[in-house]
Amino acid sequence: MGETKLTVVPAERTLVEALLFWPVEAKHVMAVIDDEDLLDMSARAVFAAARHAREKGQEVNLITVRRELNNTLTMHMVDDSCFVRHADERTIAKQVAAAIHEVIERSPYNRHRLDHPWSDSDVALDSFSSVVSRLGEIAWLWPGWLPRGMLTVLASNAGDGKSAIALEIARRVMVGGGSWPDGVAVSSSFVGGDLCVPPASASISAVSDTEKRQEGGHIAPPLQRGTGEAVILVDTESAESVVRRRVADWSVPVDRLMVFTSRLPGGRLARLALNRPEDFARLDAAVRSTGPALVIVDSLSGSHEVSENSPAIRRVLSKLAGLAADSGAAVLVVHHLRKRSHGETRDVTLDRLRGSNALAQIARCIWAIDRPDPQDRRRRLIQIKNNLVDVPEPVGFAFDKSGLAFSAPPVTPKVPSLVDLAAAFIREALTEGETPARKILAAGQEQGFSNMTVQRAAAREGVLRRREVGGGQCHWSLPREKLVCREC
């Protein structure tokens, strides 16, 4: 047990002190340092406990960290000196900045993380006029829907087809011709070349076109280079058989679909935990080596090992957004909607996204799938956020034997109001011609309509009113254009 305390790194002990005693500095430290970056075993244990506390929504301080150390039975790994404050308010900020710089510079994961704000060697302040010519316009993979170089989220309830939509979008990218679901032509910018495999315990490889055929499906013949672009699929749902069947049935160009596989015996699909620096580094290296047009993470909930409400989710999403910006690829993250609350409408809004609100903040476009008409087999693909262009019109789709069939979107069936029902009653009652208003009102009450509802319906239908000479009773009749001949 004593051996775990031999390595003492002063810079790391400074960061520990910031976590335990200096709340403002602790936020900076937690934003850029992981326990995997550290050599000091005491510091690693403290950082791991602090991360657990934050994932539970607790404030990181001496009390919560000690509690987590006791809960995880790791208190014996921490020197007592870690629980003593040494710095003062005048020097702590400078000491923490220097310590962060030292730890990040020697960390093997440094280049795969967000740039830390204390390193300014490659940053300069300049006027916008000097750089505007180097800034490109917004580039689209699917115009109005899927921007290159940015993060897009696709969310739906379980079983509504989000993974199917993601794979269908990937298929159209890889084919490179035809049109998008809304009819816009698919453009191609694929540049030929060999695809490299980054060294890692999990390798990236193309789905083999020598796989055995599945009953009812087929493997698409290889496409000519130059007609489509590569796609990387990060499957975290352990849905290998589903992916394989769809790849076969939907004629997906398998030579351009790149997946991570395990190098263990069997070589099945490997799951990446993107909150781990080493796994994100694998994705980063794969994107750099293959130059894909699209990266799909299906799904977010399976791509990390922390709570969906954890602040760590923001870091994962920020790194994915940074990966998109650096590579120019479109990154599509598949996610789940939370269950509707009692009394909540069927309309999907940003509030329905499950977990961290970082999703709604970081993603540039957010798609959702809903079923506005439960009696209609079609689903509807909509956008609930787009801060780049006006939100495009929804697209309808349904499953068929060869994949997805796109169509006009289903609509929410109109539920007739009491006034609508009363109007239909009035049209029926006045079909034979002029009728005493008293008789119409009495019949309406028998049908469950109040006099006020019938009067409102009559006004909406433009009912003509005639009172008998001498103040007699009132008669109602329909305008000529609303009369319906029963014999026609």
Secondary structure, 3 states (H helix, E strand, C coil): CHHHHCCCCHHHHHHHHHHHHCHHHHHHHHHHCCHHHCCCHHHHHHHHHHHHHHHCCCCCCHHHHHHHHHHCCCHHHCCHHHHCCCCCCCCHHHHHHHHHHHHHHHCCCHHHCCCCCCCCCCCCCCCHHHCHHHCCCCCEEECCCEECCCEEEEEECCCCCHHHHHHHHHHHHHHCCCECCCCCECCCCCCCCCCCCCCCCEEEEECCCCCCCCCCCCCCCCCCCCCCCCEEEEECCCCHHHHHHHHHHCCCCCCCEEEEEECCCCCCECCCCCCCHHHHHHHHHHHHHHCCCEEEEECHHHCCCCCCCCCHHHHHHHHHHHHHHHHCCEEEEEEEECCCCCCCCCCCCHHHECCCCHHHHHCCEEEEEECCCCCCCCEEEEEEEECCCCCCCCEEEEEECCEEEEECCCCCCCCCCHHHHHHHHHHHHCCCCCEEHHHHHHHHHHCCCCHHHHHHHHHHHCCEEEECCCCCCEEEECCHHHCCCCCC
